[in-house]
Amino acid sequence: MSRDGLTEQNQSTGESELISKRVQDVDFQKTPEQQAAQDAAQLQGAVSPSSPLPHAPEHFSKPQDAAAERVMEHIGAGQTRKASKKAVRRAQEAAASKAQPSRLQFTDEERATPELEKYIKKSDKAADRLDAARAALPPKKKSRLQFDKQETPPSFEGKRNPLSRPAQEAGIFVHNKIHSVEKDNSGVEGAHKSEEAAERMGKYGVRKVKEGYRSHKLKPYRKAAQAEKAAAKANANFYYHKALHDNPQLRSNPLSRFMQKQKIKREYAKAARKGGAATAKKAAESTRKAAKKTAEETRKAALFVARHPVGVLIAIAALLLFIIIFAGLSSCSSMFSGAVNGVVGTSYTSEDSDLVAVENNYAAMENELQAEIDNIENTHPGYDEYRYDLDAIGHNPHELASYLTALLQSYTPQSAQAEIERIFDMQYTLTLTEEVEVRYRTETRTDSEGNSYTVEVPYNYYILNVKLETRPITSLAPELLNDEQLEMFRVYMETSGNKPLIFGGGSPDGSPSEDISGVQFVNGTRPGNTALVDLAKQQVGNVGGYPYWSWYGFNSRVEWCACFVSWCYNQAGASEPRFSGCQSQGVPWFQSRGQWGARDYENIAPGDAIFFDWDLDGSADHVGIVIGTDGSRVYTVEGNSGDACKIKSYALTYECIKGYGLMNWD
């Protein structure tokens, strides 16, 4: 009996023969190639004609079959290992190619287009960052085949210590014993409490160290995910601006452009998740065509409505009647949800009180700047001349609110304070420059003989140049906002945040101007200014208010009722009051000088300012000029009443009259 099984030995010849059915063991100390050669040699020896014949047929076939099977197994194992290595390489190459960034390939024509140059650079830069982030990922350790994920964050599950459980139980036992006697000994109690605090601090420190280690290990993966998101955003932004460049008709208004941009972004992101950059490019092209088709259909619809306004109104009325009768309010809610979402998406998101408070804070800063300029000669005395080169101080309140909403979303006076200080410093630049001129004056002198003569004597003439440069917020927004925020800024400006009168924007009254030819006015004791009133009445019929807001210094239309009143006062020879905001500037100017009358003030005079509070929230929303009163009604000239100059009248007890700004014409 040997290691290989039962053998039969001939004592005379010394030959041995395996008669056991047991398969021979493989010599694992030999290499697979050596073992395969040994098995092949055994197989050849078994079939050699010179070898002795076996005693029984079955004793001959079994060892040969086992050896052949071992040879084939080794050969098959070698082939399997080789095939496995090839499969690993193919899987790694496929995963690496799949992980490549979706870098866009731009044509020479696209790169030569100035409007697209900035967005191409951003796309290339984002792709470079994504390549760098993926290259910084830790190398994958060799392990069994994995075809699902190539970049897997490392695992931090440590091996469980078999002694941890007994150690914990021993610690609990010791603590319980100490706790049972610590009440009788204050020293033991203090030491026990200190020990427990130290243990808690130690566990806390170990936990924080582990968390920091894990965070450090996962940092490359976070950077790669952020870079991938930024690359997708840059690519989608390029396709959006390319669509605008190829289709100028898509630039109809900021709201439609914003909606088109969001649509292209969604289509690109969806395609990029499915098939990479090539598929995303096709999706962007199809989205561009769809946007072009939508814009064309919208234009045709608008032309149809313009040609048939009566028919469209009848159709809309019939549709609304049908909805009211057959659907009811609950079923109508889903039909109007889209319109409601559109209104919400274009509205200021902050509370009305916060919007007004921030506007008042900004106006207070402007008032301080105006006061500083007014007191230049007192704060900088000693100059022979003061020269002023001043731009207008004032801003469009909706520009400020639109900018802050696009940048900060919802804001309060506290959260917006730093930003309004920054935008104020950029909007207004006050420069004081000293200039010295050498001038000559004629002096009469007497010589030694008593003869008089004149001489030209030089002297220094000191001049202080005061220069104020003003930039509108609309020119600052492109420098301070990113592309998406700038789109929202333009949308808010287009819609006035769906709150056009919140900053004293005028009157929504669309009724025509009134005829006051037969009105008998009652004169009070205060002198008025009829020339000013006549000038204001001559402006009736103006629409849009361009002469007034452009005179004030605005580059584009603002809610111009206060500009109109200021313009009228200036044309009448009064440099003050000059204000563009009712509540933030107009009311404080009159109240701070004691020239304010409440709603029930009876002695109003022609030329006084009248302020209105439409929503009765305590803030002035509109201002006009008083023509006079007949004892029961007050008659006014107002700018921006339905975007036009009109003559209006109100009962003296009208609750929306906030008060009167009393002018001194003496």
C-alpha positions in Angstrom: 0.0 0.0 0.0 1.5 3.3 -1.1 0.5 7.0 -1.2 -1.0 6.4 -4.7 -3.1 3.4 -3.5 -2.8 -0.4 -3.6 0.2 -1.8 -5.7 1.4 -5.3 -6.6 5.1 -5.9 -6.6 7.0 -8.8 -8.3 9.8 -9.9 -5.8 11.8 -11.6 -8.5 11.9 -8.7 -11.0 11.3 -5.8 -8.5 8.6 -4.4 -10.7 5.4 -2.9 -9.2 2.0 -2.4 -10.7 -0.9 -0.2 -9.5 -4.0 -2.3 -9.0 -6.0 0.2 -7.0 -8.9 2.2 -8.5 -7.8 5.4 -6.6 -6.8 8.3 -8.7 -3.2 9.5 -8.2 -2.8 12.8 -6.3 -1.4 15.8 -8.0 1.9 17.0 -6.8 1.2 20.5 -5.8 4.8 21.3 -5.3 5.3 21.2 -9.0 4.2 23.9 -11.4 1.1 23.3 -13.6 3.4 22.8 -16.6 5.6 20.2 -14.8 2.5 18.3 -13.5 1.0 18.3 -17.0 4.3 16.9 -18.4 4.4 14.2 -15.7 0.8 13.1 -16.5 1.5 13.0 -20.2 4.5 10.8 -19.6 2.4 8.5 -17.4 -0.2 8.3 -20.1 2.3 7.4 -22.7 3.8 4.8 -20.5 0.4 3.3 -19.9 -0.2 2.8 -23.6 3.4 1.7 -24.5 3.5 -1.7 -26.2 6.6 -2.6 -24.1 4.8 -2.3 -20.8 3.4 -5.4 -19.3 -0.3 -6.1 -19.8 -2.6 -5.7 -16.8 -4.2 -8.6 -15.1 -7.7 -7.2 -15.6 -9.1 -4.8 -18.2 -10.7 -2.5 -15.7 -7.4 -2.0 -13.9 -5.8 -0.6 -17.0 -8.4 1.9 -18.1 -9.1 3.8 -14.9 -5.6 5.2 -14.2 -5.2 6.3 -17.8 -8.6 8.1 -17.8 -7.7 9.9 -14.6 -4.4 11.1 -16.0 -6.0 12.3 -19.2 -8.6 14.1 -17.3 -5.9 15.9 -15.2 -4.0 16.9 -18.3 -7.1 18.3 -19.9 -8.0 20.1 -16.6 -4.6 21.8 -16.6 -4.9 22.8 -20.2 -8.4 24.1 -19.6 -7.3 26.0 -16.5 -4.5 27.7 -18.5 -7.0 28.7 -21.1 -9.5 29.9 -18.5 -6.8 32.1 -16.8 -5.8 33.6 -20.2 -9.5 34.3 -21.1 -10.1 35.8 -17.6 -7.2 38.2 -18.0 -8.5 39.3 -21.4 -12.0 39.7 -19.9 -10.6 41.9 -17.1 -8.7 44.1 -19.6 -11.8 44.4 -21.8 -14.0 45.3 -18.8 -11.4 47.9 -17.6 -11.2 49.4 -21.0 -15.0 49.6 -21.3 -15.4 51.1 -17.9 -12.6 53.6 -18.6 -14.1 54.6 -21.9 -17.5 54.9 -20.3 -16.0 57.1 -17.5 -14.5 59.6 -20.0 -16.0 63.1 -19.7 -18.7 64.1 -22.2 -16.3 66.6 -23.9 -18.0 68.4 -26.7 -16.4 68.6 -30.1 -16.8 72.1 -31.6 -16.6 72.9 -35.2 -14.4 75.6 -36.6 -17.5 77.7 -37.4 -18.7 77.5 -33.8 -15.3 78.4 -32.4 -15.1 81.4 -34.8 -18.5 82.7 -33.6 -17.9 85.6 -31.0 -21.2 85.0 -29.3 -20.3 81.4 -28.5 -16.7 81.9 -27.7 -17.3 82.4 -23.9 -19.5 79.3 -23.6 -17.1 77.1 -25.6 -14.3 78.1 -23.2 -16.5 77.3 -20.2 -17.4 73.9 -21.6 -13.7 73.1 -22.3 -12.6 74.3 -18.9 -15.3 72.2 -17.2 -14.3 69.1 -19.2 -10.6 69.7 -18.2 -11.6 69.9 -14.5 -13.6 66.7 -14.9 -10.6 64.9 -16.5 -8.4 66.1 -13.6 -10.9 65.1 -11.0 -11.2 61.6 -12.4 -7.5 61.2 -12.8 -7.1 62.0 -9.1 -9.3 59.1 -8.1 -7.5 56.4 -6.2 -6.4 53.4 -8.3 -8.6 50.4 -8.2 -7.2 47.5 -6.2 -6.9 44.1 -8.0 -9.7 41.8 -7.0 -12.2 39.5 -8.5 -14.0 40.6 -11.7 -16.4 43.5 -11.3 -18.3 44.6 -14.3 -20.8 47.0 -12.6 -18.7 49.7 -11.1 -15.2 50.8 -11.9 -14.8 53.6 -9.4 -16.1 52.4 -6.0 -15.4 54.4 -2.8 -13.3 52.5 -0.3 -15.0 50.5 2.4 -14.2 51.4 6.0 -15.7 48.5 7.8 -13.0 47.1 10.1 -12.7 43.6 11.4 -14.5 43.0 14.6 -12.3 42.4 17.6 -13.3 39.1 19.4 -12.2 40.6 22.7 -14.3 43.7 22.4 -17.5 42.2 23.8 -15.8 40.7 27.0 -14.0 44.0 27.5 -17.2 46.0 27.3 -18.9 43.7 29.8 -16.0 44.0 32.2 -16.1 47.8 31.9 -19.8 47.8 32.6 -19.3 45.6 35.7 -16.6 47.9 37.1 -18.7 51.0 36.5 -21.7 49.4 38.3 -19.6 48.5 41.3 -18.1 52.0 41.5 -21.6 53.6 41.1 -23.0 51.5 44.0 -20.5 53.0 46.4 -19.8 56.5 45.0 -22.8 58.0 46.9 -21.0 57.2 50.2 -17.7 58.8 49.1 -17.6 62.1 47.4 -14.0 61.6 46.3 -14.9 58.3 44.6 -17.9 60.0 43.0 -15.8 62.9 41.6 -13.1 60.5 40.3 -15.8 58.4 38.6 -17.4 61.4 37.0 -14.1 62.6 35.7 -13.3 59.1 34.4 -16.7 58.9 32.6 -16.1 62.4 31.0 -12.7 61.3 29.9 -14.1 58.2 28.3 -16.8 60.2 26.5 -14.2 62.6 25.2 -12.0 59.8 24.1 -14.9 58.1 22.2 -15.9 61.4 20.7 -12.3 62.0 19.5 -12.0 58.5 18.0 -15.3 59.0 16.2 -14.3 62.4 14.8 -11.0 61.0 13.7 -12.8 58.1 11.9 -15.2 60.6 10.3 -12.4 62.8 9.2 -10.5 59.9 7.7 -13.5 58.7 5.8 -14.3 62.2 4.6 -10.7 62.6 3.4 -10.9 59.3 1.6 -14.1 60.2 -0.1 -13.0 63.7 -1.1 -11.8 62.7 -4.6 -15.1 61.1 -5.4 -17.0 64.2 -4.2 -14.8 66.4 -6.4 -15.4 64.1 -9.4 -19.2 64.2 -8.9 -19.1 68.0 -8.6 -17.0 68.3 -11.8 -19.3 66.1 -13.7 -22.3 68.2 -12.7 -20.5 71.4 -13.7 -19.5 69.9 -17.1 -23.1 68.9 -17.8 -24.3 72.4 -16.9 -21.6 74.1 -19.1 -22.5 71.8 -22.1 -26.2 72.5 -21.7 -25.5 76.2 -21.5 -23.6 76.1 -24.7 -26.4 74.4 -26.6 -28.9 76.9 -25.2 -26.9 79.9 -26.5 -26.2 78.1 -29.8 -29.9 77.7 -30.2 -30.4 81.4 -29.5 -27.6 82.3 -32.0 -29.1 80.1 -34.7 -32.7 81.2 -34.1 -32.9 85.0 -33.3 -36.7 84.7 -33.1 -36.3 82.9 -29.7 -35.1 86.1 -28.2 -38.7 87.4 -27.9 -38.7 88.3 -24.2 -36.8 87.2 -21.0 -39.6 84.9 -19.8 -39.8 82.9 -23.0 -36.0 82.7 -23.1 -35.9 81.4 -19.6 -38.4 78.7 -20.3 -36.6 77.6 -23.5 -33.3 77.4 -21.6 -34.8 75.2 -18.9 -36.3 72.9 -21.6 -32.9 72.5 -23.4 -31.2 71.8 -20.0 -33.7 69.1 -19.2 -33.4 67.5 -22.6 -29.6 67.6 -22.5 -29.4 66.1 -19.0 -31.8 63.3 -20.0 -29.8 62.4 -23.1 -26.4 62.7 -21.3 -27.5 60.1 -18.7 -28.6 57.7 -21.4 -25.9 57.9 -24.1 -23.2 60.5 -23.4 -22.2 63.5 -25.4 -23.1 62.3 -28.9 -26.7 61.5 -27.9 -26.9 64.7 -25.9 -25.8 66.7 -28.9 -28.6 65.1 -31.0 -31.1 65.9 -28.2 -30.0 69.5 -28.1 -30.4 69.8 -31.8 -33.9 68.3 -31.7 -34.8 70.6 -28.8 -33.5 73.6 -30.8 -35.8 72.6 -33.7 -38.7 72.1 -31.3 -38.0 75.5 -29.7 -37.9 77.2 -33.2 -41.2 75.5 -34.1 -42.8 76.6 -30.9 -41.7 80.2 -31.3 -43.0 80.3 -34.9 -46.4 78.8 -33.7 -46.5 81.4 -31.0 -45.9 84.2 -33.4 -48.6 82.9 -35.7 -51.0 82.7 -32.8 -50.2 86.3 -31.8 -50.9 87.5 -35.3 -54.2 85.6 -35.4 -55.2 87.2 -32.1 -54.3 90.6 -33.4 -56.4 90.1 -36.6 -59.4 88.7 -34.7 -59.5 90.1 -31.2 -63.3 90.1 -30.9 -63.6 86.4 -31.9 -60.8 85.4 -29.6 -62.5 87.2 -26.7 -65.8 85.5 -27.5 -64.1 82.1 -27.6 -62.3 82.7 -24.3 -65.6 83.8 -22.7 -67.4 80.7 -24.0 -64.6 78.5 -22.7 -64.7 80.1 -19.2 -68.4 79.7 -19.1 -68.1 76.0 -20.1 -65.5 75.4 -17.3 -67.6 77.2 -14.7 -70.8 75.2 -15.5 -69.4 71.7 -16.1 -66.2 71.5 -14.2 -66.5 73.4 -11.0 -63.7 75.0 -9.0 -62.0 71.8 -7.9 -61.6 70.5 -11.4 -60.5 73.9 -12.7 -57.6 74.0 -10.3 -55.4 71.6 -12.3 -56.1 73.6 -15.5 -54.9 76.8 -13.9 -52.0 75.3 -12.0 -49.6 75.9 -14.8 -50.5 79.6 -15.0 -50.3 79.9 -11.2 -46.8 78.3 -11.2 -45.8 80.8 -13.9 -46.9 83.7 -11.8 -45.2 82.3 -8.7 -42.0 81.7 -10.6 -41.8 85.4 -11.8 -42.8 87.0 -8.5 -40.6 88.4 -5.8 -40.1 85.7 -3.2 -39.6 88.0 -0.1 -42.2 89.4 2.1 -43.7 92.7 1.1 -42.6 94.3 4.3 -39.0 93.1 3.8 -39.0 94.4 0.2 -40.1 97.8 1.3 -37.8 97.9 4.3 -34.7 97.1 2.1 -35.8 99.7 -0.4 -36.1 102.3 2.4 -32.6 101.4 3.7 -31.2 101.9 0.2 -33.0 105.2 -0.2 -31.7 106.3 3.2 -28.2 105.7 2.0 -28.9 107.8 -1.1 -30.3 110.6 1.2 -27.2 110.5 3.2 -25.1 110.9 0.0 -27.2 113.8 -1.1 -26.8 115.5 2.3 -23.0 114.9 2.1 -22.9 116.7 -1.3 -25.2 119.5 0.0 -22.8 120.1 2.9 -19.6 120.0 0.9 -18.9 123.7 1.3 -19.3 123.4 5.1 -17.2 120.3 5.6 -14.5 121.5 3.1 -14.2 125.3 3.7 -11.5 127.6 2.4 -11.9 127.2 -1.3 -12.5 130.1 -3.6 -14.8 128.1 -5.8 -16.8 124.9 -5.8 -17.5 123.2 -9.1 -20.1 120.5 -9.3 -20.4 117.8 -11.9 -23.2 115.6 -10.5 -25.1 112.7 -11.9 -28.6 112.2 -10.6 -29.1 110.3 -7.3 -31.8 107.7 -7.6 -32.6 104.2 -8.6 -35.4 102.1 -9.9 -36.7 100.2 -6.9 -37.7 97.3 -9.0 -34.1 97.0 -10.3 -32.8 96.7 -6.8 -35.5 94.2 -5.8 -35.0 92.1 -9.0 -31.3 92.0 -8.4 -31.5 91.0 -4.8 -34.2 88.3 -5.6 -32.1 86.8 -8.4 -29.0 86.8 -6.2 -30.4 85.9 -2.7 -33.9 84.5 -3.5 -35.8 85.4 -0.3 -34.1 88.1 1.8 -34.6 90.3 4.8 -33.2 93.7 5.7 -30.5 92.0 7.8 -29.5 89.4 5.2 -29.4 92.0 2.4 -27.6 94.7 4.2 -24.1 93.7 3.1 -25.2 93.3 -0.5 -26.9 96.7 -0.7 -23.8 98.4 0.7 -21.7 96.7 -2.0 -24.1 97.6 -4.8 -24.4 101.2 -3.5 -20.6 101.6 -3.5 -20.5 100.4 -7.1 -23.5 102.5 -8.2 -22.2 105.8 -6.8 -18.7 107.2 -7.0 -18.1 110.6 -5.3 -14.7 112.2 -6.1 -13.4 115.4 -4.6 -10.4 116.9 -6.5 -8.5 120.1 -5.5 -7.4 122.3 -8.3 -5.1 125.4 -8.0 -5.0 128.1 -10.6 -2.6 130.9 -10.8 -4.5 134.1 -11.4 -3.6 137.8 -11.5 -5.2 140.8 -9.9 -4.5 144.5 -10.6 -3.0 146.4 -7.7 -2.3 150.2 -7.5 1.0 151.2 -6.0 2.9 154.5 -5.4 6.5 154.9 -6.2 9.1 157.0 -4.1 8.2 160.1 -6.0 4.5 159.8 -5.1 3.4 158.6 -8.6 0.7 155.9 -8.8 1.0 152.9 -11.0 -0.7 149.5 -11.4 0.8 146.1 -11.4 -0.5 142.5 -12.1 0.0 140.4 -9.0 -0.2 136.6 -9.2 -2.1 134.6 -6.6 -3.4 131.1 -6.1 -7.1 130.4 -6.8 -8.3 127.2 -5.0 -11.1 125.2 -6.6 -12.7 122.1 -5.3 -14.2 119.9 -8.0 -17.1 117.7 -6.8 -17.9 114.9 -9.2 -20.6 112.2 -8.7 -20.7 109.3 -11.2 -23.8 107.1 -11.2 -24.3 103.7 -12.8 -27.7 102.1 -13.0 -28.2 98.7 -11.4 -29.0 97.2 -14.8 -25.5 97.9 -16.0 -24.0 96.3 -12.8 -26.1 93.1 -12.9 -24.2 91.4 -15.8 -21.0 91.9 -13.8 -22.3 90.5 -10.5 -24.7 87.7 -11.6 -24.1 84.4 -13.4 -26.0 83.6 -16.5 -28.9 81.9 -14.8 -29.3 84.6 -12.2 -29.1 87.2 -15.0 -32.0 85.5 -16.8 -34.1 85.6 -13.6 -33.2 89.3 -13.1 -34.5 90.1 -16.5 -37.7 88.1 -15.9 -38.3 89.9 -12.6 -37.7 93.3 -14.4 -40.2 92.2 -17.1 -42.9 91.4 -14.7 -42.0 93.9 -11.9 -42.1 90.8 -9.6 -45.9 90.8 -10.2 -46.0 93.7 -7.7 -45.8 96.8 -9.8 -47.1 99.2 -7.1 -45.3 97.9 -4.1 -42.7 100.8 -4.2 -45.1 103.5 -5.1 -45.3 102.7 -8.7 -48.2 104.9 -9.7 -51.9 104.2 -10.1 -53.5 101.2 -11.8 -56.5 103.4 -12.8 -57.2 103.0 -16.5 -60.1 105.4 -16.7 -59.7 108.5 -18.9 -58.7 112.0 -17.7 -61.5 114.0 -16.2 -63.0 117.3 -17.4 -62.8 120.1 -14.7 -64.0 123.0 -16.9 -67.1 123.6 -14.8 -65.5 123.1 -11.3 -65.7 126.0 -8.9 -62.5 126.0 -6.8 -62.4 127.2 -3.2 -59.2 129.1 -2.3 -57.6 128.6 1.1 -55.4 131.0 3.0 -52.1 129.5 1.9 -50.7 130.8 -1.4 -50.4 128.3 -4.2 -48.6 128.3 -7.5 -51.0 128.4 -10.4 -48.2 128.6 -13.0 -47.0 125.2 -11.8 -50.5 123.8 -12.0 -50.9 125.1 -15.6 -47.6 123.5 -16.5 -48.7 120.2 -15.0 -52.0 120.3 -16.8 -50.2 120.8 -20.1 -48.6 117.3 -19.7 -52.0 115.6 -19.7 -52.0 112.9 -22.4 -48.4 111.9 -22.2 -47.9 108.1 -22.2 -44.9 106.3 -20.9 -43.4 109.3 -19.0 -40.1 109.4 -21.0 -39.5 113.2 -20.5 -39.7 112.8 -16.8 -37.8 109.7 -15.9 -35.1 110.4 -18.4 -34.8 113.9 -17.0 -34.3 112.4 -13.5 -31.4 110.3 -14.8 -32.9 106.9 -15.5 -31.7 105.1 -18.6 -35.0 103.1 -18.9 -38.6 103.4 -17.8 -39.3 103.4 -14.1 -42.6 103.9 -12.3 -42.5 107.6 -12.9 -45.2 109.4 -10.8 -42.7 110.8 -8.4 -40.4 111.8 -11.3 -43.3 113.7 -12.9 -43.9 115.7 -9.7 -40.2 116.4 -9.3 -40.0 117.5 -12.9 -42.9 119.9 -12.5 -41.3 121.5 -9.4 -38.0 121.9 -11.1 -39.6 123.5 -14.2 -41.3 126.0 -11.8 -37.9 127.0 -10.4 -37.8 124.8 -7.3 -34.8 122.6 -7.1 -36.4 120.7 -4.2 -38.1 118.4 -3.5 -36.6 116.0 -5.9 -37.5 112.3 -5.4 -38.2 109.2 -7.3 -39.7 107.1 -4.5 -42.9 108.1 -2.7 -42.5 106.4 0.6 -38.7 106.2 0.8 -37.9 109.8 -0.3 -41.0 112.0 -0.9 -42.8 111.6 2.4 -39.7 111.8 4.5 -38.6 115.1 2.8 -41.9 116.9 3.7 -42.2 115.4 7.1 -38.6 116.2 8.1 -39.2 119.9 7.3 -42.6 120.1 9.1 -44.4 120.5 5.8 -46.9 117.6 6.1 -50.6 117.5 6.4 -52.8 114.5 7.2 -55.8 113.4 5.1 -58.2 115.7 6.9 -56.0 118.8 6.4 -58.3 121.5 5.1 -56.0 124.3 4.0 -54.4 122.6 0.9 -53.2 124.9 -1.9 -52.6 124.5 -5.7 -49.2 123.0 -6.2 -49.1 120.9 -3.1 -48.2 117.2 -3.4 -50.9 114.6 -2.6 -49.8 111.0 -1.6 -51.9 107.9 -1.9 -51.8 104.5 -0.1 -53.8 102.1 -2.3 -53.5 99.0 -0.1 -53.7 100.9 3.2 -50.5 99.4 4.6 -49.1 102.7 5.8 -46.8 103.2 2.8 -47.3 105.7 0.0 -47.8 104.1 -3.4 -48.5 107.1 -5.6 -48.1 110.9 -5.7 -49.7 113.7 -7.7 -50.0 117.5 -7.7 -53.0 119.3 -6.2 -55.0 121.5 -8.6 -57.5 122.7 -6.0 -60.6 121.7 -4.1 -64.3 122.6 -4.5 -65.0 121.9 -0.8 -65.9 118.3 -1.1 -63.4 116.8 -3.6 -59.8 117.4 -4.4 -58.6 117.6 -8.0 -55.2 116.5 -9.1 -52.7 116.1 -12.0 -51.0 112.7 -11.8 -48.2 111.1 -13.8 -48.2 107.3 -14.3 -51.9 107.0 -13.8 -52.4 103.9 -15.9 -49.0 104.9 -17.5 -50.3 108.3 -18.6 -50.7 111.8 -17.3 -54.3 112.5 -16.2 -56.5 114.8 -14.3 -58.3 112.9 -11.5 -60.5 113.8 -8.5 -61.3 112.2 -5.1 -63.5 112.8 -2.1 -61.6 114.7 0.6 -62.5 111.9 3.0 -61.2 109.2 0.5 -59.4 106.6 2.8 -56.5 106.0 0.3 -55.3 109.6 0.6 -52.3 109.2 2.9 -51.6 113.0 3.3 -50.3 116.1 1.6 -46.8 117.5 1.1 -47.2 121.3 1.7 -45.1 123.5 -0.6 -44.0 127.0 0.5 -44.2 129.4 -2.4 -43.5 132.6 -0.5 
